[in-house]
Amino acid sequence: MAITLQIWYKMAVSSHNDWDPLLEVFVGRADTTMCPPKDISTHSFCYGGSPYSVVEKLPEHYNQKILEEASEDLDTLSHTLENLGIKVHRPEHIDNSKSFSTPEWESRGWTQYSPRDLLLPLDNLIIETPSPMRSRYFETRAYYKYLYEQMQDGTEWISAPKPLLADDNYKLGTPEDVTLNNKEIIFDAPNVVRLGTDILAQISNSGNHLGFKWLQTILEPRGYKIHTAEKFYSYSHFDSTILPLRPGLVLFNSDRLSPERYPDIFKSWDKIWFGGDQLKVSPHHMPNGVSPTSTAIGLNFLSINPELVICDVVQDELRKTLAKHGIETIGLPMRHARTLSGGFHCVTLDVKRKGSLESYF
């Protein structure tokens, strides 16, 4: 086994799904995090459907204790992964207080807490995704040292076209409405569910049709098939709604999907329905009193392999449910997932897994 792992570690980026044995991963950092800036992109992405006054109440900084506790939890996660024999990387330190501008707007940075959001690994390709958040315009520079090294080792590195993110990209609406217009190529990486040669792409406040049309032009010549999912969940990312566990088994968030309403691609798969009272609600400590992250973040877990996941230690019912399907869990703390907008899947990026590109449908 040790020899096999050494061979895989020497490979460039290689990741096809969320369940193959994990070999190498990024874990985010909390110490650089600031509150998201007060602008229209923050409103659309974090608080779509809420009054704009919610954004206006945001200060620049979180309570320092929140960042210290979040850093402790990320360090615990890193050490746990290393003890499992997994190589761990951390983002570079970025000063998010520095302002930057385009001809359309001025902003500053937000976070390096969630590596998942802006980088999409597929086979030996990694794509920088075009976020709808102005504050995240230069966030991927925290990973450039790693990306340059991987490019030298054979990884193909593509950056999606940078959107202008002018005001007319965003619109007001109810919590059920998509508040992102279809004017530019825009999508976050967790809008995408990787299923080998099949890619499920969610239309929401963090990903539009043009974004996935561009992704289709990049991936279909490489043998992938893009399936769009629309009107299932408009708010943001898909990784607390649809969680593939292994070929033929998927966990669905029953508060957002139902046996009559889920993406057709999973018709032949066994389904675990989980949500409602089964999900323990964790507190949040947002300075404006409104969490940008729903209670479903408790479903946001990281698969180590098809028989083991890392999840929030407080989610007892989830752990029992997974155990019934032969999946062991490691429970760890993630005390500020609802404040800093990220659970275990969000705060990690699986750049290398042991597996090959396959079709599961």
C-alpha positions in Angstrom: 0.0 0.0 0.0 2.8 2.5 0.9 4.4 2.0 -2.6 1.0 2.6 -4.3 0.5 5.8 -2.3 3.9 7.1 -3.3 3.1 6.5 -7.0 -0.2 8.4 -6.7 1.4 11.3 -4.7 3.8 11.9 -7.6 0.9 12.3 -10.0 -0.5 15.7 -11.0 -4.0 16.6 -9.9 -6.3 13.6 -10.2 -9.9 13.7 -8.9 -13.1 12.4 -10.5 -15.7 12.3 -7.8 -16.3 12.8 -4.1 -15.9 9.2 -2.9 -12.7 7.6 -4.3 -9.9 7.2 -1.6 -8.6 10.6 -0.7 -4.8 11.1 -1.1 -4.2 14.8 -1.1 -6.4 17.8 0.0 -6.4 21.5 0.8 -7.8 22.6 4.1 -8.9 26.2 4.4 -7.8 28.9 6.9 -9.9 31.2 9.0 -7.3 33.7 10.3 -7.5 35.9 7.2 -11.3 36.0 7.1 -13.3 39.2 7.2 -17.0 39.8 7.0 -18.2 39.9 3.4 -18.2 43.5 2.0 -21.4 45.6 1.8 -22.2 45.4 -1.9 -24.8 44.0 -4.3 -22.9 40.8 -5.0 -22.8 40.0 -1.3 -26.5 40.6 -1.1 -27.3 38.4 -4.1 -25.0 35.5 -3.1 -25.3 35.5 0.7 -28.7 37.1 1.3 -30.7 36.7 -1.9 -34.4 37.4 -1.2 -33.6 39.3 2.1 -33.8 43.1 2.4 -30.6 45.0 1.4 -30.5 46.4 5.0 -29.2 43.0 6.1 -26.0 43.6 4.1 -25.7 47.2 5.3 -25.5 46.0 8.9 -22.3 44.0 8.3 -19.2 45.2 10.0 -15.7 44.6 8.5 -14.5 42.1 11.1 -15.8 39.1 12.9 -15.2 38.7 16.6 -11.6 37.5 17.1 -12.7 34.5 19.2 -14.8 33.2 16.3 -11.7 33.2 14.0 -9.6 31.6 16.7 -12.1 28.8 17.3 -12.6 28.2 13.6 -8.8 28.0 13.2 -8.6 25.4 15.9 -11.3 23.3 14.2 -9.5 23.5 10.8 -6.2 22.5 12.5 -8.0 19.6 14.1 -9.3 18.5 10.7 -5.8 18.9 9.2 -4.2 16.7 11.8 -7.0 14.1 11.5 -6.4 13.9 7.8 -2.7 13.6 8.2 -3.1 10.8 10.7 -5.2 9.0 8.0 -2.1 9.2 5.7 -3.5 12.0 3.6 -1.3 14.8 2.4 -2.6 18.3 3.5 -2.0 21.7 2.0 -3.1 25.0 3.3 -3.8 28.3 1.4 -1.2 31.0 1.4 -1.8 33.9 3.8 -3.7 36.8 2.0 -4.4 40.2 3.5 -8.1 40.6 2.8 -8.2 44.2 4.0 -6.4 45.4 0.9 -8.8 47.1 -1.5 -8.8 46.5 -5.3 -10.9 47.8 -8.1 -12.1 47.3 -11.7 -13.7 49.9 -14.0 -17.0 48.9 -12.6 -16.5 48.7 -8.8 -14.2 48.6 -5.8 -14.0 45.9 -3.1 -11.6 44.1 -0.8 -11.0 40.4 0.0 -13.2 38.1 2.1 -11.8 34.7 3.0 -9.6 31.7 2.4 -11.9 29.6 4.5 -13.4 27.5 1.7 -11.0 26.2 -0.9 -13.8 24.3 -2.5 -15.6 27.3 -3.9 -13.3 28.6 -6.6 -11.3 25.6 -7.8 -12.8 22.6 -9.7 -10.5 19.5 -10.1 -11.6 17.1 -12.8 -9.2 14.3 -13.8 -5.8 16.0 -14.3 -7.5 19.4 -15.0 -8.2 22.1 -12.5 -10.5 25.0 -13.4 -10.5 28.4 -11.7 -14.2 29.2 -11.5 -15.7 32.8 -12.0 -17.4 33.6 -8.7 -20.4 36.0 -8.5 -18.8 37.6 -5.4 -16.7 40.7 -6.1 -14.7 40.1 -2.9 -13.5 36.8 -4.3 -12.1 38.2 -7.6 -8.5 37.5 -6.6 -9.0 34.8 -4.0 -7.4 32.0 -5.9 -3.9 33.7 -5.7 -3.7 31.9 -2.3 -3.3 28.7 -4.3 -1.1 29.9 -7.1 2.1 28.5 -5.7 0.5 25.0 -5.7 -1.1 25.4 -9.1 2.2 26.4 -10.7 3.9 23.4 -9.2 1.2 21.1 -10.4 1.3 22.6 -13.9 5.0 21.7 -14.0 4.0 18.1 -13.1 1.4 17.8 -15.9 -1.8 19.3 -14.5 -3.8 21.3 -17.0 -4.8 24.6 -15.4 -7.6 26.7 -17.0 -9.1 29.9 -15.7 -12.7 30.7 -16.8 -13.2 34.2 -18.3 -13.3 36.9 -15.6 -16.8 38.4 -15.4 -17.1 42.2 -15.0 -19.7 41.7 -12.2 -21.4 45.0 -12.9 -24.6 45.8 -11.0 -26.9 44.5 -13.9 -25.7 40.9 -13.1 -27.9 40.9 -10.0 -31.5 41.3 -9.3 -33.8 41.4 -6.3 -36.2 38.6 -5.6 -37.8 36.3 -3.0 -35.8 33.6 -1.2 -37.1 31.2 -3.9 -36.0 33.3 -6.8 -32.6 33.1 -8.5 -31.0 36.5 -8.1 -28.2 36.1 -10.6 -28.8 37.2 -14.2 -27.6 35.4 -17.3 -25.4 38.1 -18.6 -21.9 36.8 -18.0 -20.1 33.5 -17.4 -20.5 32.9 -13.6 -20.4 29.9 -11.4 -18.8 28.6 -8.2 -17.2 25.1 -8.2 -19.7 23.6 -5.6 -22.5 24.3 -8.1 -21.0 21.2 -9.8 -21.4 17.6 -8.6 -18.6 15.4 -10.1 -19.8 12.0 -11.1 -17.0 10.6 -13.2 -17.8 11.3 -16.9 -21.1 13.0 -15.9 -21.3 16.5 -14.4 -24.4 17.8 -12.7 -24.4 21.6 -12.8 -26.9 23.6 -10.6 -28.5 26.9 -11.8 -28.7 29.2 -8.7 -27.6 32.4 -7.2 -24.0 31.2 -7.6 -24.1 29.7 -11.1 -26.0 30.6 -14.3 -26.7 29.1 -17.7 -23.9 30.9 -19.5 -21.4 29.6 -16.9 -22.3 26.0 -17.6 -22.5 26.6 -21.3 -18.8 27.7 -21.1 -18.1 24.6 -18.9 -19.7 22.4 -21.5 -17.4 23.8 -24.3 -14.4 22.9 -22.1 -15.5 19.5 -20.9 -17.5 17.8 -23.6 -14.5 17.5 -26.0 -12.8 15.7 -23.1 -15.6 13.1 -22.9 -17.8 14.6 -20.2 -21.6 15.1 -20.3 -23.1 18.1 -18.6 -26.5 17.8 -17.0 -28.1 21.0 -15.7 -30.3 21.1 -12.6 -32.7 24.0 -12.2 -35.4 25.0 -9.8 -34.4 22.5 -7.2 -32.6 24.9 -4.9 -32.0 28.5 -5.9 -29.9 29.8 -3.0 -26.3 28.8 -3.6 -24.2 25.6 -3.7 -25.3 22.0 -4.2 -23.1 20.2 -1.7 -25.5 20.3 1.2 -28.4 19.1 -1.1 -26.9 16.2 -3.1 -24.1 14.1 -1.6 -23.0 11.0 -3.6 -21.5 8.4 -1.3 -20.4 5.7 -3.8 -21.5 4.5 -7.2 -25.3 3.7 -6.8 -25.8 5.4 -3.5 -26.6 9.1 -2.9 -27.8 11.1 0.1 -30.5 13.7 -0.6 -31.5 16.7 1.5 -35.2 15.9 2.0 -35.9 19.6 2.9 -35.0 20.5 -0.7 -35.8 17.4 -2.8 -38.4 14.7 -2.7 -39.1 11.3 -4.2 -41.2 13.1 -6.9 -38.6 15.9 -7.4 -34.9 15.2 -7.8 -32.4 15.2 -10.8 -33.3 12.4 -13.2 -29.7 11.2 -13.4 -30.0 9.5 -10.0 -33.2 7.5 -11.0 -31.3 4.1 -10.8 -29.4 4.9 -7.6 -30.4 4.0 -4.1 -31.4 7.1 -2.1 -31.0 8.1 1.5 -33.4 10.8 2.5 -32.3 13.0 5.3 -33.4 16.3 6.8 -36.0 18.0 8.9 -35.8 17.1 12.6 -33.0 14.6 11.9 -30.6 17.5 11.3 -29.3 19.2 14.4 -29.3 23.0 14.0 -26.0 24.6 14.9 -26.0 28.2 16.2 -24.4 31.1 14.3 -22.8 34.4 15.5 -23.2 36.7 12.5 -22.8 40.4 13.6 -25.9 41.4 11.6 -28.0 38.7 13.2 -28.6 36.8 9.9 -26.6 33.7 8.9 -25.6 33.6 5.2 -25.6 29.8 5.5 -28.7 27.6 6.1 -29.0 24.8 8.7 -28.3 22.3 5.9 -24.6 23.0 6.4 -24.8 20.1 8.9 -25.1 17.8 5.9 -21.9 19.1 4.5 -19.4 16.3 5.0 -16.1 15.1 3.4 -15.8 11.5 2.1 -12.4 9.9 2.8 -13.4 6.7 0.9 -16.7 4.9 0.2 -16.7 3.5 3.7 -15.6 6.6 5.7 -16.7 10.2 6.0 -15.8 13.1 8.3 -18.8 15.0 9.5 -19.9 17.4 12.2 -19.6 15.7 15.6 -23.0 17.1 16.7 -24.9 15.3 13.8 -25.8 12.1 15.7 -28.7 11.1 13.5 -26.7 11.6 10.3 -23.9 9.4 11.7 -26.5 6.6 12.7 -28.1 6.8 9.2 -24.7 6.5 7.4 -23.8 3.6 9.6 -26.9 1.7 8.5 -25.4 1.8 5.0 -22.0 0.6 6.0 -20.4 4.0 6.2 -18.3 4.9 9.2 -18.0 8.4 10.4 -15.3 10.5 12.2 -17.1 13.3 14.1 -15.1 16.5 14.4 -16.1 20.0 15.6 -16.9 22.8 13.0 -18.3 25.4 15.5 -18.6 28.3 13.1 -19.8 26.6 9.9 -23.0 28.8 9.8 -21.1 32.0 10.6 -18.2 31.6 8.1 -20.2 29.8 5.4 -18.6 26.4 5.2 -18.8 22.8 6.5 -16.3 20.0 6.0 -16.8 19.7 2.2 -16.6 23.5 1.8 -13.4 23.9 3.8 -11.6 21.2 1.8 -10.6 20.6 -1.8 -9.7 17.1 -2.8 -7.0 17.5 -5.4 -5.9 13.9 -5.5 -8.0 10.7 -5.1 -7.0 7.2 -6.0 -9.2 6.2 -8.9 -9.8 6.5 -12.6 -12.3 8.3 -14.8 -15.4 6.1 -15.2 -19.0 6.3 -16.2 -21.5 5.4 -13.4 -24.7 5.7 -15.5 
